[in-house]
Amino acid sequence: METLLQIIGFGPAALGLFIAADRNGRLQALLDGGVQVHERSASFSQWQCLAYAIEANSPIADFLRGIRSDGVFAQCLRQPQVQRWLQNPEQVVSLLEVSAFLRQLAQVILDLCRDQPKAAIHFAHPVASVRSSASGFSVQGDWGSSHSRYLVLACGARVRELLPQEGAAPASLCSDRVLRGQADPLLLQALEQGRPLLVLGGSHSAFSVVGYLLQRFAGRLPAAAIQVLCRQRPALWAASAKVAPALQAQDLIDAESGEVNRFCGLRGAARDTLLQIEAGTWACVELQIGNADPRPWLSRGALLINATGYRPRVPGLLNATGVSLTLDERDGNLCKHPQTHELMVGGQALPGLFGTGLGYADRRGDTLEVGVNFFHGRCAGNILHAVL
Ligand SMILES: Cc1cc2nc3c(=O)[nH]c(=O)nc-3n(C[C@H](O)[C@H](O)[C@H](O)COP(=O)(O)OP(=O)(O)OC[C@H]3O[C@@H](n4cnc5c(N)ncnc54)[C@H](O)[C@@H]3O)c2cc1C
């Protein structure tokens, strides 16, 4: 039985494909065509996408406005909590709450696929490799293999690994672990030993980590306990305002929304944290702009937290004869053909292969469409248009 589409990963970006199909009235066509999702998590109970103990970086409206109010996800919108969000869509809520909401959307998709003969979400299906041929894609893992005409990579990204010359240290932490609350004992131990906490990077994650540390370890942070090392001062997001903010030479204005640094600037709580540090609000935090070499700090015993960005997770990709293919990548994100939106190898589109989500964002002008969620952007719509 021919399957139209396989999706690798069942995170927020994969949910976005189903949400966009529902929004565009194409969900039944997608399910009838055949869709198989391969998710490496052992079971749905382990699904914890976006479960970070920090505020979302944009208003709750960003998570809600792409969902069709009379579609299959309507029941999720009817809950009292979500109704309160809809009445005040500009509020920013915790990502833990957002994650719980996304989980409900995921549950709707699971229930829906259960009743469809040609659709399934497979947990405990890590994909190790993909073989591309003229007829489509064979996806393989220790669970077996399956074939489809089209393939979407929605496997997210992992924190970029540091090189030895950048200060890679065996005992260092990554921002992801800190923000999931999994590194608290190690951080506390370092503070008790009088070791500085060294946050490396000027990303949203970096200033989210600083905000997290300030909140979690309030009262235990002596002067200069947290050092933030950035190559340059991060850009700031700003909403379009009647009085335009003074622009820096490198600021980017989004042509559609008028926002400043929409996809590349710090937003929300991370932005506030940077501004507070610069205003001298926190004696325990020092900002080292232009000096991002952690090695002198490490030699003094600092505990490094790597927040230098993300790199896409890509399963091994082979052509029909078994030769390994490398997808084109730029700025830590995979490249897409400007017209077909397919992923590319050696400057050419690979027919039928698409990507969405972190590490697979669309490009808009000089920036990547990251930092706001993947539910209402154009990416999912473009993929569905090509596939259906
Ligand atoms: C600190 C922080 C704050 C953020 N704040 C926001 C925010 O406020 N708003 C926002 O929209 N975004 C935010 N993001 C970005 C956020 O991570 C993405 O929007 C979202 O998680 C991306 O979803 P995704 O599906 O691309 O990736 P993921 O969430 O990583 O999901 C990928 C899925 O693919 C699975 N997978 C991976 N490899 C394989 C494989 N080989 N085989 C099978 N399955 C696989 C994984 O298990 C996972 O379930 C934030 C990110 C960070 C780090």
The ligand as an SDF file (V2000), in Angstrom:
LIG
                    3D

 53 58  0  0  0  0  0  0  0  0999 V2000
   15.0020   27.7930   25.4130 C   0  0  0  0  0  0  0  0  0  0  0  0
   14.1110   27.7310   24.2450 C   0  0  0  0  0  0  0  0  0  0  0  0
   12.9850   28.5180   24.2110 C   0  0  0  0  0  0  0  0  0  0  0  0
   12.1570   28.4660   23.1280 C   0  0  0  0  0  0  0  0  0  0  0  0
   11.0730   29.2420   23.1480 N   0  0  0  0  0  0  0  0  0  0  0  0
   10.2050   29.1530   22.1260 C   0  0  0  0  0  0  0  0  0  0  0  0
    8.9960   29.8910   22.1500 C   0  0  0  0  0  0  0  0  0  0  0  0
    8.7000   30.6260   23.0790 O   0  0  0  0  0  0  0  0  0  0  0  0
    8.1580   29.7740   21.1030 N   0  0  0  0  0  0  0  0  0  0  0  0
    8.4550   28.9390   20.0730 C   0  0  0  0  0  0  0  0  0  0  0  0
    7.6560   28.8160   19.1820 O   0  0  0  0  0  0  0  0  0  0  0  0
    9.5950   28.2420   20.0150 N   0  0  0  0  0  0  0  0  0  0  0  0
   10.4710   28.3380   21.0200 C   0  0  0  0  0  0  0  0  0  0  0  0
   11.6200   27.6270   20.9660 N   0  0  0  0  0  0  0  0  0  0  0  0
   11.9510   26.8790   19.8010 C   0  0  0  0  0  0  0  0  0  0  0  0
   11.3560   25.5190   19.9720 C   0  0  0  0  0  0  0  0  0  0  0  0
   12.3160   24.5980   20.3590 O   0  0  0  0  0  0  0  0  0  0  0  0
   10.6900   25.1710   18.7240 C   0  0  0  0  0  0  0  0  0  0  0  0
    9.6910   26.0890   18.3530 O   0  0  0  0  0  0  0  0  0  0  0  0
   10.0660   23.7970   18.7310 C   0  0  0  0  0  0  0  0  0  0  0  0
   10.4110   22.9550   19.7870 O   0  0  0  0  0  0  0  0  0  0  0  0
   10.5870   23.1990   17.4900 C   0  0  0  0  0  0  0  0  0  0  0  0
    9.8680   22.0670   17.2550 O   0  0  0  0  0  0  0  0  0  0  0  0
   10.4570   20.9400   16.3480 P   0  0  0  0  0  0  0  0  0  0  0  0
    9.3370   20.0060   16.1330 O   0  0  0  0  0  0  0  0  0  0  0  0
   11.1620   21.5410   15.1930 O   0  0  0  0  0  0  0  0  0  0  0  0
   11.6250   20.2770   17.2140 O   0  0  0  0  0  0  0  0  0  0  0  0
   11.5860   19.4060   18.5350 P   0  0  0  0  0  0  0  0  0  0  0  0
   10.7400   20.0380   19.5570 O   0  0  0  0  0  0  0  0  0  0  0  0
   12.9980   19.1300   18.8810 O   0  0  0  0  0  0  0  0  0  0  0  0
   10.9010   18.0400   18.0850 O   0  0  0  0  0  0  0  0  0  0  0  0
   11.5700   17.1260   17.2470 C   0  0  0  0  0  0  0  0  0  0  0  0
   10.9970   15.7530   17.4670 C   0  0  0  0  0  0  0  0  0  0  0  0
   11.6400   14.8470   16.5880 O   0  0  0  0  0  0  0  0  0  0  0  0
   12.0220   13.6740   17.2950 C   0  0  0  0  0  0  0  0  0  0  0  0
   13.2000   13.1070   16.6150 N   0  0  0  0  0  0  0  0  0  0  0  0
   14.4280   13.6490   16.5000 C   0  0  0  0  0  0  0  0  0  0  0  0
   15.2450   12.8590   15.7900 N   0  0  0  0  0  0  0  0  0  0  0  0
   14.5200   11.7780   15.4360 C   0  0  0  0  0  0  0  0  0  0  0  0
   14.8130   10.6030   14.6910 C   0  0  0  0  0  0  0  0  0  0  0  0
   16.0130   10.3630   14.1550 N   0  0  0  0  0  0  0  0  0  0  0  0
   13.8290    9.6890   14.5270 N   0  0  0  0  0  0  0  0  0  0  0  0
   12.5950    9.9020   15.0410 C   0  0  0  0  0  0  0  0  0  0  0  0
   12.2680   10.9930   15.7670 N   0  0  0  0  0  0  0  0  0  0  0  0
   13.2150   11.9280   15.9570 C   0  0  0  0  0  0  0  0  0  0  0  0
   12.3070   14.1690   18.6980 C   0  0  0  0  0  0  0  0  0  0  0  0
   12.1970   13.1280   19.6400 O   0  0  0  0  0  0  0  0  0  0  0  0
   11.2330   15.2480   18.8720 C   0  0  0  0  0  0  0  0  0  0  0  0
   10.0330   14.7310   19.3840 O   0  0  0  0  0  0  0  0  0  0  0  0
   12.4620   27.6390   22.0410 C   0  0  0  0  0  0  0  0  0  0  0  0
   13.5930   26.8370   22.0850 C   0  0  0  0  0  0  0  0  0  0  0  0
   14.4060   26.8820   23.1740 C   0  0  0  0  0  0  0  0  0  0  0  0
   15.6100   26.0050   23.2130 C   0  0  0  0  0  0  0  0  0  0  0  0
  1  2  1  0
  2  3  1  0
  2 52  2  0
  3  4  2  0
  4  5  1  0
  4 50  1  0
  5  6  2  0
  6  7  1  0
  6 13  1  0
  7  8  2  0
  7  9  1  0
  9 10  1  0
 10 11  2  0
 10 12  1  0
 12 13  2  0
 13 14  1  0
 14 15  1  0
 14 50  1  0
 15 16  1  0
 16 17  1  0
 16 18  1  0
 18 19  1  0
 18 20  1  0
 20 21  1  0
 20 22  1  0
 22 23  1  0
 23 24  1  0
 24 25  2  0
 24 26  1  0
 24 27  1  0
 27 28  1  0
 28 29  2  0
 28 30  1  0
 28 31  1  0
 31 32  1  0
 32 33  1  0
 33 34  1  0
 33 48  1  0
 34 35  1  0
 35 36  1  0
 35 46  1  0
 36 37  1  0
 36 45  1  0
 37 38  2  0
 38 39  1  0
 39 40  1  0
 39 45  2  0
 40 41  1  0
 40 42  2  0
 42 43  1  0
 43 44  2  0
 44 45  1  0
 46 47  1  0
 46 48  1  0
 48 49  1  0
 50 51  2  0
 51 52  1  0
 52 53  1  0
M  END
$$$$
